[in-house]
Amino acid sequence: MANRDLVLVTGAAGFVGSAVARAALAQGYALRVLVRASSPRRNLEGLDAQIAEADMRDQPAVERALAGVRWLLHVAADYRLWARDPESILRNNLDGTTAVMRAALAAGVERVVVTSSVATLKVGPQTLAATEDQPLAPQEAIGAYKRSKVEAERLVERMVRENGLPAVIVNPSTPVGARDQRPTPTGRIIVEAARGRMPAYVETGLNLVDVEDVARGHLLALERGRIGERYILGGENLMLKDLLGEIAGVTGRPPPRLCLPVAPLVPLAHAAEAMARLSGREPFLTVDGLAMSRNRMFFSSEKAKQELGYAPGSHKAGVRAALEWFGREGYLR
């Protein structure tokens, strides 16, 4: 395939990035992937792709990776709800996005799709379905990860207005599926529940979507999205209790029956974070995660359906794929 059909995917070694890379190949694009030298390559196995090694914060290196590229899918992100140094999350996501967008302008890329997150949108305890019309201000965001995504999104919007950056923004909700190596915070919930290590839950809601649908949504945004617009790539709104019940149904374990209020868990989260600062291992229970759980993280993908032709299937396919993959890879032992 000719170079003019070449697409670069950043973060292709990661969970969402590897799904986007596979979707691009399935659509007939020629593929180049940008990965850090230190990134595990397991998710790239079997992919017909050129590999460019660079840190996304290294603008000259990203420019070299963009040589001959027509389209850019910027999926790379630091997705952690906790870090010993919370500012490192902000630096990675904001500095990385800044460098990649400047490189895209310098390289003359025709169109960019930027992977943001529904973390940049307003939700509350009674939210029924938040939309793209309810953006957060940075100071309203809970925790370093959400703040970093809000600031990165605002940066992209500014560069669209002021520099002519040809970017479309997509806001995935909570993707689930195979190849969640790290795993993501939601992947960890699936693993812990499947191992029978979640005897209780908090009363919270989330929007779950098969990562394969999110990946296809990226390609639809590339082909049909309006420059400067945001599109939620979500699936189905459900309560955490219902997700845990689905996992129990697949694994044959009894579902958790105990619903806990958030307030008594906050001291436990502080203790877990104190332990994590000593061990360096990300805690399962975090203060920011509990603060987020007070809201119903419900979203509407109607705009993406109407404008892009986005048509997500059942989230249950993603949950099953995640459980099968985690089982094969030894996470459920």
PyMOL commands that set and color helices and strands:
alter all, ss='L'
color gray80, all
select helices_A, chain A and resi 3-5+15-26+42-44+59-65+86-107+118-120+138-140+143-163+185-194+211-224+240-251+265-279+287-293+302-308+315-328
alter helices_A, ss='H'
color red, helices_A
select strands_A, chain A and resi 6-10+30-35+50-53+71-74+111-115+167-172+174-176+200-202+205-210+230-233+236-239+258-260
alter strands_A, ss='S'
color yellow, strands_A
deselect
rebuild
show_as cartoon
